[in-house]
Amino acid sequence: MKKNNISLLILFIVALGVISFIAPSDVISTKYKAYFGCVYTDNVQIDAQTFKQLMQQPLCAKDSASNIFKVKSFEITYAERGLYQDEEGLPVIVTDYTSESFTGDTLTSYWKKNFNERLYKGDTVYFERVICGIAEKKNFLCKTLKVVIK
């Protein structure tokens, strides 16, 4: 009898762990793509000036037929490369990561200002968990977008 209880407990813990990794029911994973400034998708390398111009425009999502959909929310991870000195005074490149979540389809004024002041060659911006809305209660998760500054 005790063995059955332990087996049930282990099964419950494993099931709970599996369920915790499933996407929320209102988000359906699909092959929609996020577009930076409704122009660039997937992995792209652009110069800092182009990035600064496109960040003024909203993100959008498109399906395989190039239909445009409004983005409801997204997250960014900003990988900022910096040149520092190690303990011996030699130069070393270190990447600092900053993340934030956004509601809507545009960056906040804080992030626009931050990118205008700090964006430099070698930095990378990841647009992750981009969620677009198709119908009233149907949300779709878009593929991650990676923008490298050249």
Secondary structure, DSSP 8 states (H G I E B T S, - for coil): -HHHHHHHHHHHHHHHHHHHTS--TTEEEEEEEEEBTTTB-SEEEE-HHHHHHHTTS--EEE-TT--EEEEEEEEEEEEEEEEEE-TTS-EEEEEEEEEEEEESSS--HHHHHHHHHH--TT-EEEEEEEEEEEETTEEEEEE-EEEEE-
